[in-house]
Amino acid sequence: MPTNTPPHRSNRPRLCKALGVAALGLGLTFGATPAVADATFPSPEGNGSLSAIKFSADTVKELKKIERSSRHNVKVSTLRELGIPNATSERGQDLYVATVGTGENHIWVQARIHGNEPFGTDATLNLLKSLGRNGSKQYQALRDHYTFHFIPMYNPDGADDNIRHTTRDADNRRVDLNRDWATNGFTAKESSAWYQYWTEVDPMFALDIHHQGLKRQHDTNDPVSMSLGVSLAPGGPTLPGLSGGSYDTLTRQSMVHVYDALSKYGYTNVDRYQVGNNLEIDIKGGVVSAMMLGLNHNGLNPEGHSHPAVFLETSGNTSPGSIGQKARGKLIKQNEHAALALFTGLMDGTIAATDPERWEDIPHAPTAGYQTDYAGIVPK
Ligand SMILES: [Zn+2]
């Protein structure tokens, strides 16, 4: 979710992963420079990180493998196969979604809208694998209650280039896909394709998985492994006015529930997502924000379908030295624990029974205001 803008455009062709870290030279900076961190957190000694990152072809291969080996009907499709016109990335790559479950409650789980934020891809693939194979009562209940729509790689071009954006084929302009579900947006093909799919699914909830830079808790200075976020700030200028305030309540309840669930794991240290300068995020053109706003683009959502949505920010990213191998498995796993807690808590009523005011108890700096994409900084 961090909003760094690359200093220059690039005409580079697809990144060859064999290039390795040293050859990247992308000039990526994410707030904090990698610092010495605990063994369980991203470490500057971590090297070879790109070799463990899934690019587009790896992801497609893994999806097909999961589909073949699933026992509970995992279905992998391209959006083109689903009849969505012109549904490719800017570079013409197919866009893949995998479904599992037979329930009437549709859940949308997307990862890698920012191409250089890789672990959501691994986490969604692992969740898909478990939901497709696990025969336990808990997983059967999830499959009966939900139909899951997993998008392990929203932005395959950005992933292959190891950059945040997609790059427009027409003019080489870079587009942040997470600001492109906007009234004047839909400037990239990926946005139109995924948006149309969203209007066909009509989910009841969405989860969006990101990375942030290395972060420390504001008061204790302990390294943070994950931050929990809502892209229209709870209690902020926008969210309380949506759906009679129900999304303001349900998103906070959900994040408190996830916070409690992750607290059981010793390696996690979770806080609330904030942008710099103690500001909360309040963007309308972010994909999961537009979902909550019920955006009607091109007349495809005339009924104004909307639903609550939240996001996760795992610490560390693909800039050199930011992701240590030691931490990789745990950083991925915390996303899976968070997602499963969310799915289960929404299903069994635990989240509905959670006190939303405990959102204030999740560590965060005192809120100074709101960073918006519609009115600059709005004071509290
Ligand atoms: Zn992001």
Boltz pocket constraint, residues with backbone or C-beta under 6 A from the ligand:
constraints:
  - pocket:
      binder: B
      contacts: [[A, 1], [A, 2], [A, 114], [A, 117], [A, 209], [A, 210], [A, 211]]
      max_distance: 6.0
